[in-house]
Amino acid sequence: MKSHENVVVLQSFRSYDVPDWIEICRKSVKQFASERGYGYEFMGDEFFDFAPPWIREIYAQNIWSLSDICRLEWIKKRLGEKADIVIWADIDILVFDQRHMLLDLEKSYGFSYEPCFNEEKGFHHGLNNALMFFRRGSDMLDQYLTLCYERVKMDAYKTVRTGIGPDLLRNMNIDDAHIIHGITIFNIAMMLAIFNDPDKRIPDFITNKLKSAVGAANLCLNERQFFSGEERHKYDFVVEEFSRALIDKSQDLFPGLLN
């Protein structure tokens, strides 16, 4: 990346019902942008105005896919203005060690690596649009956005949370040179397994599958919807404590992950 290039990081989230751990995540991304000399822009629910009315109607009950469209349209708008490179980070991305955030901004685009653990399919390597970037003039931005709009029109994908995110990316034959390494995923089951382990270790089935040391994590905000009342308070407490431990780089809690 050339030193004079204008790089901006984009994020969005609502202004109400914001758990403390989300603020921890947001501040970590904002600090990441600041320390690298990138701009940082944040937007509330007006973010959804980036989607055409017919998209908002189709995805009225699927805020995740609506967000997938809006983030691409916002990126496209910023690249059409003064930005040379635009990075998108989901609000539940936690950056805890920038050294391992392997964003090669010399490339025309990048999508984040994601290890996937599925009871039916087992482990497989995946991609996610939770952390991604595009350089001005990248053909991939228009290609991906076009494919998203095509899928929107298919009934089978109208209610699928990951239909135009990870599911679509998995079928796009993205070259490894355009994959952002140094990021993993932690859902609530993984977090609880770690905290319930006497040695507070990340399970070997996670660390053994990672392709590199890790500097950021996707903390799966989508799971919060499955908890309510006191259970949601407990959920937020666990994720917040987990986030703080990652930020503190506790070698006792995360041996072998932060090397």
C-alpha positions as CSV (number, residue, x, y, z in Angstrom):
1,M,0.0,0.0,0.0
2,K,1.3,3.4,-0.9
3,S,1.8,5.8,2.0
4,H,-0.4,8.5,0.4
5,E,-3.4,6.3,-0.2
6,N,-6.6,7.1,1.6
7,V,-7.8,4.0,3.5
8,V,-11.0,4.1,5.5
9,V,-12.6,1.5,7.8
10,L,-16.4,1.3,7.9
11,Q,-18.7,0.0,10.7
12,S,-22.4,0.2,11.6
13,F,-24.6,-0.7,14.5
14,R,-27.8,0.5,16.2
15,S,-27.8,3.2,18.9
16,Y,-29.9,1.2,21.4
17,D,-29.5,-2.2,23.2
18,V,-25.7,-2.0,22.8
19,P,-24.0,-4.5,25.1
20,D,-20.6,-3.5,26.6
21,W,-18.8,-6.2,24.7
22,I,-19.9,-4.6,21.4
23,E,-18.3,-1.3,22.5
24,I,-15.1,-3.2,23.4
25,C,-15.1,-4.7,19.8
26,R,-15.9,-1.3,18.2
27,K,-13.1,0.4,20.1
28,S,-10.6,-2.3,19.2
29,V,-11.4,-1.8,15.5
30,K,-11.3,2.0,15.8
31,Q,-7.9,1.7,17.5
32,F,-6.7,-0.6,14.8
33,A,-7.7,2.0,12.2
34,S,-6.1,4.8,14.2
35,E,-2.8,3.1,14.7
36,R,-2.4,2.3,11.1
37,G,-3.3,5.8,10.0
38,Y,-6.7,4.8,8.4
39,G,-9.8,6.8,8.6
40,Y,-12.8,5.5,10.5
41,E,-16.5,6.0,9.8
42,F,-19.4,4.8,11.9
43,M,-23.1,4.8,11.0
44,G,-26.3,3.9,12.9
45,D,-29.5,2.5,11.4
46,E,-29.4,5.0,8.5
47,F,-26.9,2.5,7.2
48,F,-29.9,0.5,5.9
49,D,-30.8,3.3,3.5
50,F,-28.1,2.1,1.2
51,A,-30.3,-0.7,0.1
52,P,-32.9,-0.1,-2.7
53,P,-36.5,-0.1,-1.4
54,W,-37.2,-3.4,-3.1
55,I,-34.3,-5.0,-1.2
56,R,-35.5,-3.6,2.1
57,E,-38.9,-5.1,1.4
58,I,-37.6,-8.5,0.6
59,Y,-35.2,-8.6,3.5
60,A,-37.6,-7.0,6.0
61,Q,-37.2,-10.1,8.2
62,N,-33.6,-10.9,7.3
63,I,-31.5,-8.0,8.7
64,W,-28.2,-10.0,8.1
65,S,-28.6,-10.3,4.3
66,L,-29.9,-6.7,4.2
67,S,-26.7,-5.7,5.9
68,D,-24.6,-7.7,3.4
69,I,-26.1,-5.5,0.6
70,C,-25.8,-2.2,2.5
71,R,-22.1,-2.7,3.4
72,L,-21.2,-3.3,-0.3
73,E,-23.2,-0.3,-1.5
74,W,-21.6,1.9,1.2
75,I,-18.1,0.6,0.2
76,K,-18.9,1.3,-3.5
77,K,-20.0,4.9,-2.6
78,R,-16.9,5.6,-0.6
79,L,-14.7,4.3,-3.3
80,G,-16.5,6.5,-5.8
81,E,-15.6,9.5,-3.6
82,K,-12.1,10.0,-2.2
83,A,-11.2,6.6,-0.7
84,D,-8.6,4.5,-2.4
85,I,-9.2,1.4,-0.2
86,V,-12.2,0.6,2.0
87,I,-12.3,-1.9,4.8
88,W,-15.5,-3.2,6.3
89,A,-15.5,-4.8,9.8
90,D,-18.6,-6.3,11.4
91,I,-19.4,-4.7,14.7
92,D,-18.6,-8.0,16.5
93,I,-15.1,-8.2,15.2
94,L,-12.6,-7.9,18.0
95,V,-9.0,-7.0,17.2
96,F,-6.6,-8.0,19.9
97,D,-3.2,-8.3,18.1
98,Q,-2.7,-6.3,15.0
99,R,0.6,-8.1,14.2
100,H,-1.4,-11.1,13.1
101,M,-4.0,-9.2,11.0
102,L,-2.7,-10.2,7.6
103,L,-4.4,-7.6,5.4
104,D,-2.4,-7.3,2.1
105,L,-3.8,-4.0,0.9
106,E,-1.7,-4.2,-2.2
107,K,-4.3,-6.7,-3.5
108,S,-7.4,-5.5,-5.2
109,Y,-9.7,-7.1,-2.5
110,G,-9.7,-9.5,0.4
111,F,-12.2,-11.6,2.4
112,S,-11.6,-13.0,5.9
113,Y,-10.7,-16.6,6.5
114,E,-13.1,-18.4,8.8
115,P,-12.7,-21.9,10.3
116,C,-16.1,-23.6,10.2
117,F,-17.2,-26.3,12.7
118,N,-20.4,-28.1,11.8
119,E,-21.8,-31.2,13.5
120,E,-22.9,-32.6,10.1
121,K,-20.0,-31.6,7.9
122,G,-17.3,-31.5,10.5
123,F,-14.5,-29.0,10.0
124,H,-13.9,-27.0,6.8
125,H,-12.1,-23.9,5.8
126,G,-14.5,-21.0,4.9
127,L,-14.7,-17.3,4.0
128,N,-16.6,-14.5,5.5
129,N,-17.6,-10.9,4.5
130,A,-17.4,-9.9,8.2
131,L,-14.0,-8.4,7.5
132,M,-13.2,-7.5,3.9
133,F,-11.7,-4.8,1.8
134,F,-11.8,-3.5,-1.7
135,R,-9.4,-1.2,-3.6
136,R,-10.8,1.4,-6.0
137,G,-11.2,-0.2,-9.5
138,S,-11.6,-3.7,-8.1
139,D,-13.7,-5.9,-10.4
140,M,-14.6,-8.1,-7.5
141,L,-16.7,-5.5,-5.8
142,D,-19.1,-5.2,-8.8
143,Q,-19.0,-9.0,-9.4
144,Y,-19.9,-9.8,-5.8
145,L,-22.6,-7.2,-5.6
146,T,-24.1,-8.4,-8.8
147,L,-24.2,-12.0,-7.5
148,C,-25.8,-10.8,-4.3
149,Y,-28.6,-9.1,-6.2
150,E,-29.1,-12.2,-8.3
151,R,-29.5,-14.4,-5.2
152,V,-31.9,-11.9,-3.6
153,K,-34.4,-12.8,-6.4
154,M,-34.2,-16.5,-5.5
155,D,-36.8,-17.6,-3.0
156,A,-34.4,-20.2,-1.4
157,Y,-32.1,-17.5,-0.2
158,K,-34.6,-14.9,1.1
159,T,-34.5,-16.1,4.7
160,V,-31.0,-17.6,4.9
161,R,-28.8,-15.6,7.2
162,T,-25.6,-16.5,5.4
163,G,-27.0,-16.8,1.9
164,I,-25.2,-13.9,0.3
165,G,-22.3,-13.9,2.8
166,P,-20.3,-17.0,3.6
167,D,-22.5,-19.3,1.6
168,L,-22.0,-17.3,-1.6
169,L,-18.3,-16.6,-1.1
170,R,-17.7,-20.3,-0.7
171,N,-18.8,-20.9,-4.3
172,M,-16.9,-18.0,-5.8
173,N,-13.5,-19.7,-6.0
174,I,-11.6,-16.9,-4.2
175,D,-7.9,-17.4,-4.6
176,D,-5.9,-17.8,-1.4
177,A,-3.9,-14.7,-2.2
178,H,-7.1,-12.7,-1.5
179,I,-7.9,-14.3,1.8
180,I,-7.3,-12.3,5.0
181,H,-5.6,-14.6,7.5
182,G,-5.1,-14.1,11.3
183,I,-8.8,-14.1,12.2
184,T,-10.9,-16.9,13.8
185,I,-14.4,-17.3,15.1
186,F,-15.7,-17.9,18.6
187,N,-19.3,-18.7,19.3
188,I,-20.8,-18.9,22.7
189,A,-20.4,-22.7,22.9
190,M,-16.6,-22.3,22.3
191,M,-16.4,-19.5,24.9
192,L,-18.2,-21.5,27.5
193,A,-16.1,-24.6,26.8
194,I,-13.0,-22.6,27.4
195,F,-14.2,-21.0,30.6
196,N,-15.5,-24.4,31.9
197,D,-12.1,-26.1,31.2
198,P,-10.0,-26.2,34.4
199,D,-6.9,-25.2,32.4
200,K,-8.8,-22.5,30.4
201,R,-7.4,-23.7,27.2
202,I,-8.7,-23.2,23.7
203,P,-9.6,-26.8,22.4
204,D,-7.0,-28.4,20.3
205,F,-9.6,-29.0,17.5
206,I,-9.6,-25.2,17.1
207,T,-5.9,-24.3,17.4
208,N,-4.8,-27.3,15.3
209,K,-6.9,-26.2,12.4
210,L,-5.9,-22.5,12.3
211,K,-3.6,-21.6,9.4
212,S,-1.7,-18.9,11.3
213,A,-1.5,-17.1,14.6
214,V,-4.6,-15.1,15.3
215,G,-5.0,-11.3,15.8
216,A,-8.8,-10.9,15.6
217,A,-12.0,-12.9,16.2
218,N,-15.6,-12.8,15.0
219,L,-17.7,-13.1,18.2
220,C,-21.0,-14.2,16.6
221,L,-23.4,-11.4,17.6
222,N,-26.1,-13.3,15.7
223,E,-26.3,-15.8,18.6
224,R,-27.5,-13.1,21.0
225,Q,-31.0,-13.3,19.5
226,F,-31.4,-16.8,21.0
227,F,-31.2,-15.5,24.6
228,S,-33.6,-13.2,26.5
229,G,-34.1,-11.8,29.9
230,E,-31.6,-13.1,32.5
231,E,-30.1,-15.6,30.1
232,R,-29.2,-12.7,27.8
233,H,-27.5,-10.9,30.7
234,K,-25.5,-14.1,31.3
235,Y,-24.6,-14.4,27.6
236,D,-23.4,-10.8,27.5
237,F,-21.4,-11.3,30.7
238,V,-19.5,-14.3,29.2
239,V,-18.8,-12.6,25.9
240,E,-17.6,-9.4,27.7
241,E,-15.3,-11.4,30.0
242,F,-14.0,-13.3,27.0
243,S,-13.4,-10.1,25.0
244,R,-11.5,-8.5,27.9
245,A,-9.3,-11.6,28.3
246,L,-8.4,-11.5,24.6
247,I,-7.6,-7.8,24.8
248,D,-5.4,-8.5,27.8
249,K,-3.7,-11.3,25.8
250,S,-3.9,-13.7,28.7
251,Q,-1.4,-16.4,27.8
252,D,-2.9,-18.6,30.6
253,L,-6.3,-18.4,28.9
254,F,-5.1,-18.6,25.3
255,P,-1.8,-20.6,25.2
256,G,-0.6,-21.2,21.7
257,L,-3.0,-18.8,20.0
258,L,-1.3,-15.5,20.5
259,N,2.3,-16.5,19.6
